[in-house]
Amino acid sequence: MTMRVTQSMLTQNMLRNLSQSYERLGKIQDQLSTGKKITRPSDDPVVAIKGMAYRTNLTEVEQFKRNFSEAHNWIDASDSALNEATQVLQRIRELVVQASNDTYEQSQRGHIAKEINELKSHLVSIANTQIAGKYIFNGTDTLNPPVNLNDPVNKVSTNREQVKIELLKGIQLPVNVNPTRLFTYSGNPGEGLFSDLEALVNDLEAGKSGEELNKYLSYMDKHIDNVLAERAELGARSNRLELMEARVDEQEVIAQQILSNNEDADLERVITDLKTQESVHRAALGVGARIIQPTLLDFLR
């Protein structure tokens, strides 16, 4: 049985084909203007879903990079403070050597006591170093200073909890220094660096002999060793931090490349497709102009 094809059917088919051609042409033009394969999820749901996952991964990597900045701040500030503390302690040791000389008069030892007292105050300010309003030498209690200069018994904080920053998924790095190893003996808040300095000043002012003052040399050596040990540990963490940062930088490049491969259009191919589709569309318009007969005269030609 032969199906009768009417002018109306030809016109409807032609209009439908033209509409589809317009749609294809529009999509290609969108790809060219945006540089993306799709402009809405309905264009390609698979590409859209993958893009969401890849973008989430990239967001995580970018957050880790911000965390690296904070970790660098903590470690660099801690190392700088400990370097300064080392210099102060070495100066105090030099003064103890001088004061241990029994040729020094009491007035001279009094001057040394005053300088050591000033250096002690400076060490307190170093111990209370802050970054972004957080005390870096007080464990996780970052809102309170570890040392109170006005405390008559020179107690220091014994909060030894680690401040950890997540730098890779599931991997955290401690960025702070254990204050008990810096300021105390065996974690006793009343015995350590500042109590030794207080006792040293008192003995100098009391006119103790050089032999009695000599014991403070070993005390200062111990405190200097403690600071150097903490700096060495910070250096090891800093090296690990740099290795992890290089790894995250690589992950960022890979994540961006994967996202680009999934979403970015191949512009050379898009331009070729656009020219091809424009030719197809012009041909369709030409055929359509002959199919649609606006007048009886055109139909009789």
Backbone bond lengths (Angstrom), bond angles and torsions (degrees), N, CA, C in turn:
res aa  C-N    CA-C-N  psi(-1)  N-CA   C-N-CA  omega(-1)  CA-C   N-CA-C  phi
1 M - - - 1.466 - - 1.524 108.99 -
2 T 1.307 115.90 128.21 1.459 121.41 -178.12 1.523 110.20 -89.66
3 M 1.347 114.62 130.90 1.464 119.75 179.97 1.518 109.18 -88.75
4 R 1.313 115.92 132.82 1.465 121.02 -178.68 1.533 109.03 -82.19
5 V 1.335 115.39 123.80 1.463 121.37 178.77 1.521 108.16 -97.75
6 T 1.306 115.53 118.33 1.467 120.57 -177.36 1.525 110.02 -96.33
7 Q 1.317 114.01 166.31 1.474 119.94 176.26 1.517 110.99 -60.80
8 S 1.334 115.66 -36.56 1.466 120.12 -179.89 1.525 111.07 -63.72
9 M 1.332 116.78 -41.40 1.464 120.26 179.62 1.525 110.80 -64.90
10 L 1.327 116.34 -42.98 1.462 119.52 177.56 1.524 111.64 -60.51
11 T 1.325 114.84 -41.92 1.466 119.73 -179.54 1.522 111.26 -64.41
12 Q 1.342 116.42 -44.44 1.465 120.22 -179.41 1.531 111.24 -63.80
13 N 1.345 116.61 -43.78 1.466 119.74 178.39 1.525 111.47 -62.32
14 M 1.325 114.46 -41.21 1.452 118.86 -179.51 1.522 111.00 -64.48
15 L 1.322 117.24 -43.72 1.465 121.13 179.55 1.531 111.26 -64.65
16 R 1.346 116.14 -38.81 1.461 119.52 178.70 1.530 110.39 -65.14
17 N 1.321 116.21 -42.91 1.466 119.75 179.01 1.530 111.71 -65.77
18 L 1.327 115.61 -38.42 1.465 119.20 176.89 1.528 111.22 -64.05
19 S 1.332 115.73 -40.62 1.470 120.26 178.90 1.527 110.87 -62.22
20 Q 1.334 116.33 -43.32 1.466 120.32 178.33 1.528 110.77 -65.53
21 S 1.318 115.73 -36.76 1.460 119.66 178.42 1.527 110.76 -66.05
22 Y 1.341 115.87 -42.16 1.468 120.50 175.59 1.537 110.74 -59.05
23 E 1.328 115.53 -42.28 1.471 120.36 -178.40 1.529 110.89 -64.18
24 R 1.354 115.84 -44.89 1.463 118.81 178.60 1.527 110.97 -63.98
25 L 1.325 115.72 -40.44 1.458 120.15 179.02 1.528 110.74 -64.34
26 G 1.332 116.19 -40.49 1.464 120.63 178.94 1.518 112.34 -63.36
27 K 1.348 117.23 -41.50 1.470 121.19 179.30 1.525 111.04 -63.34
28 I 1.329 115.21 -41.79 1.466 118.54 -179.79 1.527 110.41 -66.49
29 Q 1.334 116.54 -40.21 1.467 119.83 177.83 1.531 110.92 -64.65
30 D 1.336 116.99 -37.14 1.474 120.53 175.97 1.527 110.78 -62.73
31 Q 1.337 116.85 -42.30 1.462 120.39 178.70 1.524 110.97 -62.05
32 L 1.329 115.58 -38.97 1.459 119.55 -179.05 1.525 111.12 -69.11
33 S 1.320 117.59 -40.01 1.467 120.97 -176.87 1.523 112.59 -76.67
34 T 1.340 117.83 -33.85 1.470 121.14 -177.74 1.523 113.00 -96.06
35 G 1.334 116.45 -21.88 1.457 119.39 -175.48 1.513 113.20 75.73
36 K 1.338 117.52 9.45 1.463 122.56 -178.23 1.523 110.52 -114.31
37 K 1.348 114.55 152.05 1.458 119.20 178.71 1.519 111.45 -68.25
38 I 1.334 116.57 -36.25 1.462 120.96 -178.63 1.518 109.37 -131.55
39 T 1.327 115.08 152.90 1.464 120.29 176.16 1.518 111.74 -113.81
40 R 1.331 116.24 -11.35 1.470 121.22 176.98 1.528 107.80 -148.34
41 P 1.325 117.81 151.70 1.467 120.97 -177.40 1.517 114.03 -55.14
42 S 1.334 116.83 -32.92 1.463 119.64 -177.42 1.526 112.49 -68.01
43 D 1.338 117.44 -18.28 1.463 119.97 178.35 1.526 110.98 -62.96
44 D 1.331 116.11 -39.88 1.474 121.56 178.35 1.527 107.65 -161.41
45 P 1.334 117.80 92.81 1.472 121.11 -177.01 1.524 113.62 -56.42
46 V 1.325 117.84 -35.06 1.472 120.50 -179.22 1.523 110.33 -64.51
47 V 1.325 116.49 -46.93 1.465 120.73 177.97 1.527 110.41 -61.70
48 A 1.333 116.56 -40.27 1.465 120.84 -179.27 1.525 111.64 -64.50
49 I 1.330 117.18 -44.69 1.473 121.20 -179.40 1.525 110.61 -65.47
50 K 1.327 116.32 -44.76 1.464 119.43 177.57 1.530 110.66 -61.77
51 G 1.325 116.16 -39.92 1.461 120.31 -180.00 1.516 112.28 -60.91
52 M 1.337 116.82 -39.04 1.464 120.36 178.01 1.526 110.67 -62.73
53 A 1.326 116.70 -42.97 1.472 120.70 -179.96 1.526 110.94 -66.28
54 Y 1.338 116.52 -43.60 1.460 119.95 -179.40 1.528 111.03 -66.47
55 R 1.340 116.33 -36.47 1.460 119.96 -179.78 1.528 111.05 -68.94
56 T 1.335 116.23 -36.57 1.470 120.37 176.13 1.522 110.28 -62.25
57 N 1.316 116.02 -42.81 1.464 120.85 178.62 1.522 111.21 -62.74
58 L 1.329 116.14 -41.36 1.461 120.44 179.78 1.525 110.72 -67.06
59 T 1.333 117.10 -37.55 1.469 121.04 177.50 1.525 110.91 -62.43
60 E 1.328 116.75 -40.52 1.470 120.80 177.40 1.527 110.53 -61.87
61 V 1.320 116.36 -43.88 1.466 120.56 -179.70 1.524 110.28 -62.71
62 E 1.335 116.87 -41.51 1.463 120.55 179.52 1.522 111.05 -64.99
63 Q 1.343 117.40 -35.84 1.466 120.77 176.60 1.527 110.55 -66.29
64 F 1.326 116.50 -40.40 1.464 119.64 177.84 1.528 110.32 -61.79
65 K 1.331 117.53 -37.71 1.465 120.34 179.19 1.521 110.51 -64.18
66 R 1.335 117.23 -37.63 1.470 119.59 175.53 1.526 110.48 -66.19
67 N 1.334 116.43 -36.50 1.464 120.16 178.03 1.530 111.09 -64.50
68 F 1.329 116.22 -34.82 1.463 119.43 177.85 1.520 110.73 -62.06
69 S 1.310 116.77 -38.06 1.460 120.27 178.69 1.526 110.65 -61.23
70 E 1.330 116.57 -43.20 1.466 120.16 178.72 1.529 110.88 -66.30
71 A 1.326 116.72 -40.85 1.470 120.20 179.57 1.530 110.81 -62.49
72 H 1.328 116.28 -42.00 1.468 119.85 177.13 1.527 110.49 -61.06
73 N 1.327 116.65 -41.20 1.466 119.98 179.94 1.525 111.07 -60.07
74 W 1.332 116.69 -46.19 1.464 121.15 -179.68 1.530 110.84 -62.02
75 I 1.318 116.45 -51.69 1.465 120.05 -175.07 1.526 111.30 -67.68
76 D 1.326 117.13 -42.39 1.467 119.88 -179.69 1.522 111.32 -65.68
77 A 1.344 116.46 -42.29 1.469 119.86 179.36 1.525 110.77 -65.41
78 S 1.324 116.52 -40.63 1.470 120.58 179.11 1.525 110.76 -64.33
79 D 1.320 116.76 -45.22 1.465 120.48 -178.75 1.523 111.08 -64.41
80 S 1.336 116.35 -41.23 1.461 120.00 178.92 1.526 111.03 -63.33
81 A 1.340 116.29 -42.25 1.468 120.36 179.43 1.524 111.05 -65.12
82 L 1.331 117.15 -41.54 1.466 120.27 -179.49 1.529 111.34 -69.49
83 N 1.314 116.87 -33.02 1.464 119.91 175.65 1.525 110.25 -63.15
84 E 1.325 115.19 -43.20 1.466 119.82 177.80 1.527 110.73 -65.45
85 A 1.333 116.76 -40.06 1.466 120.76 178.74 1.528 110.83 -62.79
86 T 1.325 116.97 -38.24 1.471 120.89 178.38 1.524 110.75 -60.99
87 Q 1.319 116.37 -43.77 1.462 120.44 179.64 1.527 111.19 -63.66
88 V 1.334 116.43 -40.35 1.471 120.35 179.11 1.528 110.25 -65.07
89 L 1.324 117.02 -44.90 1.465 120.61 -179.23 1.531 111.35 -64.79
90 Q 1.317 116.63 -36.81 1.465 119.16 177.56 1.526 110.97 -66.37
91 R 1.315 116.14 -35.79 1.469 119.61 175.80 1.526 110.27 -66.54
92 I 1.320 117.55 -41.63 1.467 120.36 177.43 1.524 110.12 -61.64
93 R 1.319 116.62 -40.64 1.471 119.38 178.92 1.525 111.06 -62.01
94 E 1.330 116.41 -41.22 1.465 120.06 177.10 1.524 110.72 -59.77
95 L 1.325 116.22 -40.74 1.467 120.32 179.86 1.527 111.16 -67.22
96 V 1.335 116.24 -36.16 1.470 119.51 177.65 1.528 110.06 -64.93
97 V 1.328 116.78 -40.71 1.468 120.63 177.49 1.527 110.09 -59.53
98 Q 1.324 115.44 -43.62 1.466 119.32 179.05 1.528 111.25 -64.29
99 A 1.329 115.41 -45.81 1.467 119.68 -176.50 1.521 112.08 -67.84
100 S 1.334 117.34 -25.21 1.471 120.82 -179.47 1.527 112.08 -73.33
101 N 1.313 115.80 -11.92 1.465 120.31 177.20 1.525 108.60 -77.38
102 D 1.331 116.35 118.04 1.469 120.06 -175.64 1.515 113.40 -71.56
103 T 1.317 117.15 -3.87 1.463 118.70 174.69 1.525 111.14 -77.32
104 Y 1.353 115.95 -13.89 1.464 119.77 178.59 1.523 109.59 -72.55
105 E 1.319 114.94 136.66 1.460 120.40 176.59 1.525 109.32 -81.97
106 Q 1.325 115.47 165.69 1.459 120.34 -178.41 1.528 111.76 -62.64
107 S 1.326 116.43 -35.78 1.471 119.07 179.50 1.526 110.64 -63.92
108 Q 1.341 115.96 -37.30 1.464 119.78 178.53 1.528 110.74 -67.81
109 R 1.315 116.01 -40.89 1.466 119.19 176.89 1.529 110.85 -66.50
110 G 1.311 116.20 -30.51 1.465 119.13 176.19 1.517 111.39 -64.03
111 H 1.334 116.28 -39.42 1.472 120.23 176.86 1.532 110.54 -65.35
112 I 1.338 115.24 -39.80 1.468 119.23 177.87 1.522 110.48 -63.47
113 A 1.330 116.40 -40.73 1.468 120.80 178.95 1.524 110.82 -60.24
114 K 1.331 116.48 -40.77 1.467 120.12 179.59 1.533 110.75 -65.22
115 E 1.330 116.37 -42.00 1.467 118.88 179.88 1.525 111.00 -65.78
116 I 1.337 116.21 -42.18 1.467 119.35 178.96 1.521 110.51 -63.66
117 N 1.319 116.89 -36.81 1.469 120.10 178.33 1.525 110.77 -63.72
118 E 1.341 116.35 -38.71 1.462 120.31 176.99 1.534 110.61 -67.70
119 L 1.321 115.77 -39.89 1.465 119.59 178.22 1.525 111.09 -65.96
120 K 1.326 115.95 -34.57 1.465 119.64 175.79 1.532 110.12 -62.07
121 S 1.327 116.38 -43.89 1.474 119.85 178.46 1.527 110.54 -61.29
122 H 1.333 115.31 -37.09 1.465 118.75 178.59 1.523 110.90 -67.36
123 L 1.326 116.99 -38.03 1.466 120.22 177.00 1.526 111.17 -64.34
124 V 1.331 116.40 -35.00 1.468 119.69 176.52 1.527 109.75 -62.77
125 S 1.340 116.43 -43.72 1.471 119.20 179.39 1.526 110.92 -64.55
126 I 1.344 117.11 -34.60 1.466 120.15 176.51 1.524 109.99 -66.72
127 A 1.342 116.07 -44.13 1.469 120.48 179.40 1.521 111.48 -61.34
128 N 1.329 116.79 -28.78 1.464 121.35 -178.68 1.532 111.98 -97.61
129 T 1.319 116.19 26.02 1.469 121.01 178.24 1.529 110.88 -59.52
130 Q 1.332 115.61 139.86 1.469 121.52 179.53 1.525 110.42 -124.87
131 I 1.323 115.13 150.39 1.462 121.59 165.74 1.525 107.16 -132.78
132 A 1.312 114.88 128.40 1.473 120.80 -178.83 1.527 111.23 53.61
133 G 1.350 116.02 38.10 1.458 120.14 177.04 1.515 114.91 78.24
134 K 1.341 118.01 9.46 1.466 121.29 -179.19 1.528 109.79 -114.97
135 Y 1.340 115.28 134.21 1.462 120.19 176.69 1.530 108.90 -77.97
136 I 1.324 116.25 126.41 1.464 119.40 -171.62 1.528 113.51 -92.24
137 F 1.343 117.00 -8.15 1.467 119.49 -179.70 1.521 111.99 -115.44
138 N 1.314 117.04 34.43 1.465 119.67 179.94 1.523 111.28 -133.01
139 G 1.323 117.00 38.12 1.458 120.13 178.60 1.517 111.15 58.15
140 T 1.321 115.50 -137.11 1.468 120.40 179.86 1.523 112.49 -85.39
141 D 1.332 117.10 -6.48 1.469 120.57 177.63 1.526 108.17 -86.39
142 T 1.318 115.23 70.70 1.465 120.58 -171.24 1.524 113.77 -80.35
143 L 1.321 117.39 -5.28 1.465 119.98 -178.05 1.525 112.54 -93.84
144 N 1.324 117.60 -8.98 1.465 121.42 -178.24 1.522 110.29 -123.29
145 P 1.340 117.33 143.03 1.467 120.16 -179.93 1.523 111.17 -70.11
146 P 1.323 118.27 143.97 1.466 120.52 179.98 1.522 113.50 -74.85
147 V 1.342 116.80 -24.00 1.466 120.52 -176.03 1.522 109.54 -128.90
148 N 1.332 115.27 135.19 1.461 121.84 176.35 1.520 108.01 -111.86
149 L 1.320 116.62 113.50 1.463 121.36 -176.51 1.521 111.96 -61.74
150 N 1.319 116.48 -28.77 1.466 120.29 -176.75 1.523 113.07 -87.78
151 D 1.319 117.40 0.78 1.463 120.38 179.42 1.528 108.93 -72.76
152 P 1.332 118.34 118.83 1.472 120.20 -175.85 1.518 113.83 -65.54
153 V 1.338 117.88 -22.81 1.468 119.60 -178.69 1.525 111.54 -103.37
154 N 1.354 116.29 7.73 1.468 121.13 174.19 1.524 113.22 56.85
155 K 1.323 116.49 38.42 1.460 119.58 178.28 1.525 110.19 -73.32
156 V 1.301 115.04 145.89 1.462 120.58 176.04 1.519 108.50 -125.37
157 S 1.320 115.59 161.55 1.461 120.54 -179.75 1.526 110.43 -66.33
158 T 1.320 114.66 146.28 1.473 119.44 176.42 1.531 110.96 -115.81
159 N 1.335 116.29 23.59 1.464 120.10 176.13 1.526 108.40 -73.18
160 R 1.314 116.05 108.86 1.461 120.09 -176.58 1.526 112.35 -107.92
161 E 1.336 116.96 14.19 1.465 120.48 179.97 1.525 110.24 -67.23
162 Q 1.318 115.58 143.22 1.457 120.41 -178.03 1.525 111.69 -85.08
163 V 1.325 115.45 138.36 1.462 121.69 170.72 1.523 106.51 -89.90
164 K 1.329 116.42 115.72 1.464 120.90 -175.82 1.523 110.18 -114.48
165 I 1.308 115.51 141.82 1.464 122.14 178.35 1.524 108.13 -123.38
166 E 1.336 116.03 130.70 1.468 120.38 179.75 1.524 109.31 -77.15
167 L 1.318 115.85 120.10 1.457 121.53 -176.47 1.520 112.93 -111.98
168 L 1.308 116.62 -21.66 1.458 123.62 171.42 1.518 106.55 -139.80
169 K 1.317 116.74 161.04 1.452 119.48 -176.36 1.529 110.05 -58.68
170 G 1.340 115.45 115.61 1.456 121.09 179.00 1.517 114.71 80.88
171 I 1.337 117.53 2.99 1.469 121.03 -178.76 1.526 109.35 -119.88
172 Q 1.329 115.84 120.11 1.459 121.85 179.56 1.527 109.70 -115.97
173 L 1.327 115.37 145.32 1.464 120.67 179.85 1.523 109.61 -119.88
174 P 1.356 118.32 126.79 1.473 120.19 174.77 1.530 109.34 -66.42
175 V 1.327 116.86 135.98 1.464 119.78 -176.48 1.525 112.69 -120.78
176 N 1.327 117.38 -1.70 1.465 119.12 -177.91 1.520 111.43 -109.03
177 V 1.323 114.88 171.27 1.458 122.67 179.75 1.521 108.75 -103.45
178 N 1.331 116.36 143.11 1.464 120.98 177.03 1.527 108.83 -72.94
179 P 1.340 118.90 110.94 1.467 120.31 -175.53 1.518 113.64 -66.86
180 T 1.329 117.54 -27.61 1.467 118.96 -178.37 1.525 111.20 -67.18
181 R 1.329 117.60 -31.40 1.461 120.07 178.62 1.525 111.42 -75.82
182 L 1.322 116.39 -20.94 1.459 120.35 179.30 1.524 112.60 -87.28
183 F 1.323 115.97 -43.65 1.460 120.06 -166.02 1.526 115.07 -108.54
184 T 1.341 118.68 -13.53 1.465 119.46 -171.81 1.520 112.00 -129.70
185 Y 1.326 114.48 169.32 1.461 122.43 169.90 1.519 107.67 -102.62
186 S 1.314 116.79 116.34 1.471 122.28 176.05 1.527 112.59 55.89
187 G 1.336 116.95 29.45 1.459 119.95 175.98 1.507 115.07 80.43
188 N 1.334 118.52 4.31 1.468 121.11 178.04 1.522 108.85 -75.97
189 P 1.341 118.89 116.37 1.465 120.63 -173.81 1.520 114.18 -65.07
190 G 1.336 117.58 -20.14 1.465 119.82 -177.73 1.510 113.87 -98.15
191 E 1.322 117.77 0.06 1.461 121.21 -178.11 1.522 109.71 -129.33
192 G 1.326 115.41 123.81 1.448 118.56 179.58 1.505 111.68 162.53
193 L 1.315 115.80 -148.55 1.455 122.36 -172.95 1.523 112.60 -56.25
194 F 1.318 117.02 -53.96 1.462 119.52 -172.31 1.528 112.46 -73.23
195 S 1.313 116.87 -32.54 1.468 118.84 175.67 1.530 110.29 -68.47
196 D 1.333 117.43 -35.38 1.463 120.71 176.55 1.524 110.91 -65.33
197 L 1.319 116.37 -42.15 1.465 119.89 179.65 1.522 111.10 -66.33
198 E 1.322 116.14 -38.52 1.462 119.89 177.74 1.529 110.55 -63.60
199 A 1.334 115.95 -43.45 1.470 120.09 178.68 1.527 110.90 -65.52
200 L 1.332 116.88 -37.88 1.460 121.10 178.84 1.523 110.79 -61.85
201 V 1.317 116.76 -46.75 1.465 120.78 179.15 1.527 110.16 -61.31
202 N 1.322 116.90 -43.98 1.473 120.36 -179.90 1.526 111.25 -61.96
203 D 1.330 117.15 -42.01 1.468 120.34 -179.49 1.523 111.36 -67.98
204 L 1.321 116.27 -35.88 1.462 119.14 176.87 1.523 110.73 -65.10
205 E 1.304 116.23 -43.65 1.462 120.35 -179.90 1.528 111.72 -69.89
206 A 1.332 116.55 -25.85 1.473 120.42 -178.94 1.523 112.27 -84.92
207 G 1.325 117.54 -3.61 1.455 120.39 177.52 1.507 114.15 78.27
208 K 1.323 118.25 31.89 1.462 121.23 178.27 1.534 110.16 -63.51
209 S 1.315 115.54 154.32 1.466 120.92 -178.07 1.527 111.12 -74.08
210 G 1.338 115.04 165.04 1.450 120.11 177.87 1.510 112.43 -60.70
211 E 1.324 116.90 -36.62 1.463 120.35 178.90 1.522 111.15 -64.63
212 E 1.336 116.44 -38.08 1.462 120.44 179.82 1.530 111.02 -71.90
213 L 1.317 115.78 -32.14 1.466 119.62 -179.85 1.528 112.01 -78.33
214 N 1.314 115.83 -21.35 1.463 120.94 -174.55 1.535 112.80 -60.39
215 K 1.340 117.10 -27.27 1.472 120.32 -178.63 1.529 112.12 -62.41
216 Y 1.341 115.78 -24.95 1.465 118.96 -177.95 1.526 111.84 -71.09
217 L 1.328 117.44 -16.64 1.464 119.33 175.76 1.527 110.48 -63.57
218 S 1.333 116.28 -45.33 1.471 119.31 178.78 1.521 110.66 -66.84
219 Y 1.347 116.22 -33.28 1.469 119.02 177.32 1.531 110.08 -63.64
220 M 1.335 116.09 -46.58 1.463 120.02 -179.00 1.531 111.03 -65.06
221 D 1.338 116.01 -38.85 1.467 118.96 177.38 1.524 110.73 -60.45
222 K 1.326 116.06 -40.59 1.463 120.27 179.32 1.529 110.61 -63.72
223 H 1.323 116.74 -44.19 1.470 119.81 -179.19 1.534 111.09 -67.03
224 I 1.329 116.71 -38.81 1.467 119.68 177.26 1.525 110.27 -63.62
225 D 1.331 116.66 -42.58 1.471 120.52 177.76 1.526 111.11 -61.21
226 N 1.337 117.01 -39.24 1.470 120.73 178.99 1.527 110.99 -61.61
227 V 1.334 115.31 -44.18 1.465 119.72 -179.71 1.526 110.33 -65.75
228 L 1.325 117.10 -43.62 1.466 120.39 -179.80 1.527 111.21 -64.03
229 A 1.332 116.73 -36.65 1.471 120.12 178.53 1.524 110.81 -64.64
230 E 1.340 116.40 -41.00 1.465 119.81 178.56 1.524 110.88 -67.62
231 R 1.327 116.96 -36.36 1.465 119.99 177.66 1.524 110.82 -65.93
232 A 1.332 116.25 -37.96 1.467 119.97 178.16 1.523 110.45 -63.47
233 E 1.334 116.39 -40.64 1.465 119.60 178.54 1.519 110.75 -66.75
234 L 1.337 116.34 -39.02 1.467 119.71 176.45 1.525 110.61 -61.99
235 G 1.337 116.43 -39.52 1.461 120.02 178.90 1.518 111.83 -61.99
236 A 1.334 116.00 -40.46 1.469 119.82 178.21 1.524 110.68 -64.59
237 R 1.329 116.43 -40.47 1.471 119.77 178.26 1.520 110.51 -66.28
238 S 1.324 116.30 -38.71 1.464 120.12 179.81 1.522 110.55 -62.43
239 N 1.329 116.97 -40.53 1.468 120.33 177.57 1.528 110.87 -63.21
240 R 1.323 115.90 -43.22 1.464 119.61 178.46 1.527 110.34 -64.96
241 L 1.322 115.72 -37.49 1.467 120.72 178.92 1.522 110.75 -60.28
242 E 1.322 116.89 -42.92 1.463 120.61 -179.60 1.528 111.32 -66.03
243 L 1.328 116.93 -39.09 1.468 120.11 177.84 1.527 111.06 -63.95
244 M 1.330 116.09 -43.17 1.460 120.38 179.90 1.522 110.61 -67.26
245 E 1.326 116.42 -36.64 1.463 120.16 179.74 1.525 110.71 -65.38
246 A 1.337 116.69 -40.26 1.467 120.16 177.37 1.525 110.44 -62.33
247 R 1.317 115.95 -37.86 1.467 120.17 178.93 1.525 110.87 -65.76
248 V 1.330 116.80 -41.71 1.466 120.28 179.52 1.526 110.63 -67.45
249 D 1.331 117.37 -37.10 1.466 120.34 176.51 1.531 110.44 -59.60
250 E 1.325 116.32 -41.43 1.469 120.27 177.41 1.526 110.78 -65.08
251 Q 1.331 116.10 -41.00 1.464 119.92 179.02 1.523 111.03 -63.15
252 E 1.333 116.89 -36.54 1.462 120.17 179.14 1.528 110.54 -64.61
253 V 1.331 116.49 -43.70 1.469 120.43 179.01 1.527 110.29 -61.90
254 I 1.335 116.00 -44.10 1.468 120.36 -179.87 1.524 110.74 -64.48
255 A 1.343 116.66 -43.80 1.470 120.73 -179.16 1.523 110.97 -63.08
256 Q 1.333 116.97 -40.85 1.464 120.60 178.49 1.525 110.93 -66.26
257 Q 1.337 116.68 -38.02 1.462 120.48 179.79 1.520 111.18 -67.04
258 I 1.334 116.13 -42.62 1.469 120.20 178.80 1.522 110.32 -62.87
259 L 1.335 116.45 -43.29 1.468 120.52 179.09 1.519 110.48 -63.93
260 S 1.328 116.48 -40.64 1.466 120.82 179.19 1.525 111.08 -64.53
261 N 1.330 116.59 -44.53 1.468 120.00 179.48 1.522 111.61 -61.93
262 N 1.319 116.15 -32.41 1.463 120.53 -178.05 1.519 112.39 -77.99
263 E 1.335 117.36 -37.01 1.468 120.34 -169.69 1.524 114.54 -112.10
264 D 1.317 118.02 -33.30 1.460 119.83 -173.46 1.527 111.03 -74.60
265 A 1.317 114.44 137.83 1.464 120.43 179.99 1.527 110.41 -81.99
266 D 1.341 115.19 149.49 1.468 121.35 173.37 1.529 106.79 -81.83
267 L 1.333 116.83 100.91 1.461 120.72 -170.65 1.525 112.53 -61.75
268 E 1.323 117.88 -36.55 1.472 119.34 178.39 1.525 110.32 -62.32
269 R 1.311 115.96 -43.23 1.466 119.75 179.11 1.523 110.65 -68.67
270 V 1.336 116.86 -37.61 1.467 120.33 179.82 1.524 110.41 -63.14
271 I 1.334 116.61 -43.03 1.470 119.86 179.43 1.529 110.53 -62.96
272 T 1.331 116.11 -41.79 1.472 119.88 177.50 1.525 110.92 -62.61
273 D 1.344 115.82 -44.83 1.468 120.15 178.93 1.521 111.05 -62.92
274 L 1.346 116.19 -37.27 1.462 119.83 -179.43 1.530 110.69 -64.64
275 K 1.317 116.57 -44.54 1.470 119.33 178.95 1.525 110.88 -63.73
276 T 1.322 116.03 -41.30 1.469 119.89 179.20 1.518 110.67 -63.44
277 Q 1.337 116.45 -45.63 1.461 120.38 -178.03 1.522 111.52 -67.47
278 E 1.336 116.72 -34.92 1.471 119.41 176.94 1.526 110.15 -63.53
279 S 1.335 117.14 -40.40 1.476 120.79 178.07 1.520 110.51 -64.64
280 V 1.335 115.78 -43.71 1.467 120.06 178.56 1.521 109.95 -62.39
281 H 1.326 116.20 -40.91 1.462 119.99 -177.34 1.530 110.88 -67.92
282 R 1.323 116.76 -41.01 1.464 119.16 177.89 1.524 110.74 -63.07
283 A 1.324 116.44 -40.13 1.467 119.78 178.18 1.521 110.58 -63.99
284 A 1.334 116.34 -40.36 1.466 120.06 179.31 1.520 110.71 -64.45
285 L 1.337 116.06 -39.16 1.465 119.33 178.36 1.528 110.75 -65.07
286 G 1.343 115.80 -38.99 1.459 119.11 178.90 1.517 112.01 -64.13
287 V 1.341 115.93 -43.90 1.467 120.05 178.05 1.515 109.83 -64.74
288 G 1.325 115.94 -41.38 1.461 119.70 -179.02 1.506 112.34 -63.01
289 A 1.327 116.56 -35.65 1.463 119.70 -179.69 1.522 111.32 -64.93
290 R 1.327 115.72 -29.58 1.465 118.23 178.94 1.526 111.45 -83.58
291 I 1.329 117.00 -28.57 1.463 119.56 -178.80 1.518 111.13 -74.16
292 I 1.345 116.26 -43.42 1.468 119.37 -179.05 1.525 108.25 -78.85
293 Q 1.314 115.07 117.42 1.458 120.44 -179.19 1.527 108.53 -104.08
294 P 1.319 116.94 102.62 1.466 118.38 -175.72 1.523 114.20 -71.10
295 T 1.346 118.31 -24.02 1.472 119.40 -177.02 1.523 109.39 -136.17
296 L 1.334 115.27 163.54 1.463 120.53 176.48 1.519 110.55 -64.84
297 L 1.348 116.58 -34.25 1.456 120.76 179.22 1.527 110.98 -61.63
298 D 1.357 115.81 -43.92 1.472 119.05 177.99 1.515 111.08 -63.07
299 F 1.330 116.34 -35.79 1.457 120.51 -178.96 1.532 111.05 -67.13
300 L 1.370 117.39 -33.50 1.459 122.39 -176.80 1.527 112.64 -82.20
301 R 1.315 119.37 -8.67 1.466 121.33 -178.98 1.515 111.72 -66.16
